[in-house]
């Protein structure tokens, strides 16, 4: 980021304030190699965003795939998509700034319809969410009358509104098994559907969507890694191909990966088979561990930058404000509530 880029910040600040902000940033970002100069370059932006946040009564949410300047510079909460939206719903914030992708910001709006939800860049989409429309779901229901439809959380609100239940990568199996009958339509991730099939007696009718990040990982990379680091643990996302999931020590969500690392203190080296932004986050979170990322960037996640976060907070345009039809909100909320009911039932068992 150039110095010229930073000249447009408008709120007054003192040199001492910026120096203090740069020192705060460096205390965490130095773990992943950021220099004092790099931290001082972004300090005016993070300082102004954090000041605006307090003035607006806003909360900033960042997905684990976001860049370190977002996660450690401005975020109030960091995690996976549904968990962040649930946190936002419990806060007294008037404004939710979602540093993630569009379906995540929509979920925050579904759970907090009274709040203003901002997505800093409307180009922050998702290949999975874009692979299916509400009309596609209606056509599936015409082809398979009476078969329940489960949608992965990586879908847009209009798709969620057409489904019987939503799920995350962590609870997909429980939700699928909770559906009535011996068949389930699962969408949109065909690879996750393949990974579910060996673990359920239900017939899974899958859609053909894939994640542009996770579909790129192959078993050859894992085999090479195992040969070089025989004592390391491999953590893979369940959006990966079945051959990769089968070789992993743990397969699941991003939050599941974090829990696994925290619970396995004896393991010192991990290979993360997911978006490589996760590697930087975990290096800061667990400085005593070694992380090797099979690095593939999500082009959509990386649309979010400090500059467009600041723009969205100061003067949002219509593309940055999430608006949903009330009927869509109600339908999507029913889908999410069904998933949460399954989760509560699982905890009671």
N, C-alpha and C positions, 0 to 999 in steps of 0.2 A: 504494500500500500504506500503510495507516494505522499510526501508532505503536502503537495498541492491538493490532493484529495481531501485532506483534513481541514483546509482553510475555510470550508463552507460552514463549519459548526458555528452556531450563532450565540449561544448562551455564554455570558462572561464567566471566567474562572481565573483563579490565580495560579501562578507557577507552582506554588506550594501544593495546591489541590491536585494539580496534574502530576506532580512528583509523587505525592502520596498514592494516587491512583495507579501510577506506573509501578510503584513498589508493591502494591497489593497484587497486581496482575503477575508480576515477576515471581512472587513467592510461590505461585502454583505453576505457572507456565514454564519456569526454568527447568522443571522436572523433565519436560519434553523438548528442551533445547532452545526455548525462546530467550533472546538476549535482552538486557535492559533497554537497548535502543528500540527493539521491536515493540516492547511493551509500552514505551513512551510514545510511540507513533499512534497506537490505538487508544491510548488513555483519554484524549479529548472526547472521542466518540463514546467510549464506555461511561465516562463521567457524566456526559450530557444525557445519555439514555437513562442511567440510573437516577439522575435528578428528575427527569421527566416522569419516570415511573412513580416516584413518590408523589409528585404533584398531581398526577392523573389518577392515583389509586389504581395502578395497573399491576398485573402480575405477568412475568415473562416465563414462558415454558420452552424448554429446549429438548428435542429428542436426542438420544445418545449418539446419533450419527452426525450431529452438528459439529462445526469446527470449534477448536478450543477457545478462541476469542469470544464466541457466543456463550459457550458452556460456562467458562470461568470468568468472563467479563461482565455478563449482564443477567444470566438466567437465575431465577428464583428456585426453579425446580427442574430437574433433569431426569429423564427416564424413558419408558416406552409410551406409545401413543395413547392407549386407553388410560393407563395409570395417570398420565399428566392431565387428561381431561377430567378425570375423577377428582384430582387434587384441585383443579381450577373451580370445580363446582362447590367445593367446601370453603373457599376463600371468600372474603368480603370485598374482593376487588371488583371495580366497575368495568375494567377493561382487561381483556386477556390477549396478550401478544404471543402467538404460537410460532416459534421457530422450528418449523417442521415442514410438512407438506399438506396439501389442501384437504385431503380426507381427514387428517388429524384435527385441523382447525374446525372442520365441519362437525366432528364428534364433540369438540368442546362446546360448540354452539348448541348442539342437540341436548347436551347435559346442562347447559347454562344459557337457555334462550333469552334470559333477561339481560345478559352481559353483552357488551360490545366485544366481538372477537375479530382480531386483526391478523391477517397473513401477510407478511412483508412483501412477498413477491408471488403473484398469481401464476407464475410459470412453474412454481414448485408443485409439480404433479406427482404421478406414480404410475408406473407401467401396469401394475396389477389393477389399480382402480380404473385406469383408462380402458382396460380390456373388456369391460362389460357395462351395459347400460340397464336402466330400469325396464326398458322394452325387451331386452334380452331375457331378463328374469321372468317377465310375464309370458314370453314365448316358451321358456322351459317349463313353466307351470302348466301351460296348455298341452305340452308334449307328455308331461308326466303328472297327470291330475292326482291330487291327494298326496303327493310325495313332498315331505317337508324340505324346506330350503334353508341351508345354513350358509351364511356369508362370512368370510374372513373380514376382520376389521379394516383391512386395506381395500375399502370400497367407498364410493361416494354415497352421500346421504340418501339420494333417490333410490339407489340399489338396496341399501339397508331397509328402507321403508317397504320394499316388496318382499322381504324375507321373513321367515319364521323366527330365526334366531341369528345373532351375530356370534363371533368367536374370536379369540386371539390365538397366536401360535402356542401359547401356554395351556389353553383350555380347550383346544379344538376337539380333541378326542372325547372329553367329557360331554361337550355339547352335542357332538354327533351321536354318541351313545344314548343321550337323553331323548332324542327325537323318537316319536312313535313310528311303528312299522319297521320293515326290514330293509328299506331303501332310503337314501338321503341324497339330495342334490347338494354338492359342496362347490362353492365358487369364491373367488375366481382362480385360485392358485392350483394348477394341475399337479405341480410337484408336491405341494403339501398334501393334496388328496392321495397321491401315490404313497407318501410316507405314512398316511393314516391307515390305509387299507390293511396292512398286516396286523393291525392292533384292534380291529373291530370286526364283528360278525355281520355288520350291515353292508349292503351293496352301496358303494359310493359312485354317484353319477357326477363326473367332474366337468368343469369348464376348462378352457385352454389358456388361461392367463399365466404369466410368469413374471418374476422380478428381474429386472435388467442387471441387478447386482448378483443375486444368488444363483442364477442360472449359469453363470460363467465359471463356477468352481467345479473342478473335476477330481476324480479319485487319484489321478497320477500325482497331483500336487501333495495330497495327503500322504501317499506312499513314500514320496521323496522326503517329506518332513519327518515321518516316522523313522526313516533310516538315519537321519541326521540327529534327531532328538528323541531317542527311544523312551526316555522317561517323562516326556512332556505330555500334557493333556490337550486333546483336540476338541474344541467347542464349535459346533456348527448350528446354523439356523435351519429350521425345518422348511424354509423356502428353497433349500438346496436340493439337488438331485438325490434320489434314494441311495446311490452308491456312496456319496459323501456322508450322508446321515448314518449309514450303516457302519462306517469306519470311525465315527466320532465317539469320544468318551462321554460326551453329553450333547444332546440335540434339543434345541428349544428356542425360547425368546431371548431378546437382549437382556431383560431383567433376570431371566433364568441363568444366563451366563454369569452375571455379576454374583448371584447367590452361590453358584457353584464355586467360583473362585474364592469367595469369602469363607465357604465351608470347608475347602480343601487347602488348609494352610501348609500341608506338607508338600504340595505341588508348587514348583517354582517357575516352570516354563509352560506357556500356553500358546497354542496356535488358534487364532480366531478366524473362523470361516464365515465372515460376514463383512459388512461395509467397513472400510478401514478407518473411518472416523472413530469407531469404537475403541480402536487400539490406543489412540492418544488419551482418550478419557480414562481408560483403565490404568494406563501408565501413571497418571496423576493420582488416581484413586488407590492404587496398590503399588507404591514405588519400590517395594521389595521383591516384586515379581518381574519376570521377563515375558514380554508379549511379542509374538511374531504374527503379523497380519498378512494374509494373502490379499493384498490391497486391491480392491475394486471400489472406486468412488461412485456414489449415487449422484448422478447429474442433477437430480431434482432437489435433493437436500442442500446441495451446495449453491442453490440460487439465493439462499438466505445469507445476508451479509449485514454487518453492523450499519452500513450506510442505509440500506432499505428498511432496516428496523427503525432507525431514527426518523426517516421520512414518513413511515406509516404512523408513528406516534405523534409527529408534529403536524402533519397535514395529510391524512390518508385520503386516497382517491377511492372510487367505488370498487376497483378491482382488489383492493386490500381489505375491504370490510366483508366479512362473511354474512350473507343473508340467505335464509332458508324459508321456504314456504311452511306455514304452520302445519299443514297436513303431512308434509314430508317429515318434519320434526317429530310429530306424534307417531308416525309409522316407524321411523327409525328408532325412536325411544323404546317402542314395544320390543323391537328386535334386540336392543341392548339389554333391556330389563330381563328378557327371557334368558339371556346368557348369564346375567348376574344371579338369577334365581338358581340356575344350575350350580354356580359357584357356591352359593350358600348351602345348597343341599349336600354338596361334596364335603364341605367343612363339618357338617353335622354328623356325617357317617363315621 
